[in-house]
Amino acid sequence: MTQEIKPNLMNNSINESTDNNINSLCQPQSKYSKEYFQHKKVKLFQGSALNENTFEKEFIDLIVTSPPYNVGIEYNSNNDELSYEKYLEFSEKYLTNCYKWSKTQARLLFNIPLDKNKGGQKSVGADLTKIAQKVGWKYHSTIIWNEGNISRRTAWGSWLSASAPYVIAPVELILVLYKDEWKKTSGSKISDITKEEFMEWTNGIWAFNGEKKSAIGHPAPFPKELPYRCIKLFSYVDDVVFDPFTGSGTTLIVAQNTNRRGVGLEIDTNYCELAKNRILSETDTLNF
Ligand SMILES: C[S@@+](CC[C@H](N)C(=O)[O-])C[C@H]1O[C@@H](n2cnc3c(N)ncnc32)[C@H](O)[C@@H]1O
């Protein structure tokens, strides 16, 4: 699905001259992360989401992110084939940190797998939901994302036999969680969602294609449509949108193009460079 983002240039001046600007909001502690790049209302840090000291204070209104899925993807800087127990420990750490860096009315839009089928069946979606709640996030709802162009089928199990068939749902989850209060009473209070978008997206089954890795040059990008819907439905204009696993920069591009402020963290320098180049060439364009 292609859709046009019309940058809301009207609101570009909001908060730029106040203490809400992006520089004063998220001061990272320099020994834990490095400011990699800043452009307009977007700032990217190179560092790890596992390090709780990366940021000093609460600055996040909305997190839109997709963590590593631990399915053996060849990222440059992290092992994507941990034992399941280690993967859950890794998840608990960054979920705790994101909670700590979030403002009290922050929301977490968390794109994760439903199940893991390779190397033993696991209920990843259910397990990460529990861990998020354990570290303090409150549960709101789950969006099912039906990725039309992605095949998750690796095996049938026992072909034409009830002995041990495999059932695989070709969907991912977008968990909707929040820190303390669901109702937003702070921020610009400017929503820019249309009636049609609101009606379509509040139906929790979303259907749009996944992103092609080859088109982006990253092993696991999500399509712009995902952060676009999450940002417009769950944040106000000028809110601070954070992605702790920035990858190729998709969330930050959409944050800038929807007139929010974007902050990203990415461990790998090559992906930081990729994100920088995409942000420079794809922000404030009419098409996303
Ligand atoms: C699923 S990808 C995110 C893709 C992104 N949504 C996009 O559209 O390009 C996960 C990213 O997390 C990064 N990563 C892995 N461990 C990390 C860590 N501890 N801190 C920050 N980034 C990390 C990987 O390098 C990878 O780019």
The ligand as an ORCA input file, in Angstrom:
! r2SCAN-3c Opt
* xyz 0 1
  C      14.786     -5.558     13.442
  S      16.108     -4.441     13.215
  C      15.274     -2.876     13.207
  C      14.933     -2.444     11.808
  C      14.248     -1.090     11.718
  N      12.894     -1.120     12.263
  C      14.194     -0.624     10.286
  O      13.091     -0.372      9.755
  O      15.255     -0.580      9.658
  C      16.931     -4.434     14.757
  C      18.146     -3.494     14.836
  O      18.587     -3.486     16.195
  C      19.998     -3.281     16.205
  N      20.460     -3.696     17.544
  C      20.717     -4.949     17.980
  N      21.078     -4.941     19.274
  C      21.036     -3.634     19.666
  C      21.268     -2.975     20.900
  N      21.626     -3.648     22.001
  N      21.086     -1.635     20.973
  C      20.716     -0.923     19.861
  N      20.509     -1.497     18.654
  C      20.656     -2.834     18.565
  C      20.491     -4.111     15.038
  O      21.772     -3.683     14.612
  C      19.365     -3.868     14.007
  O      19.710     -2.797     13.152
*
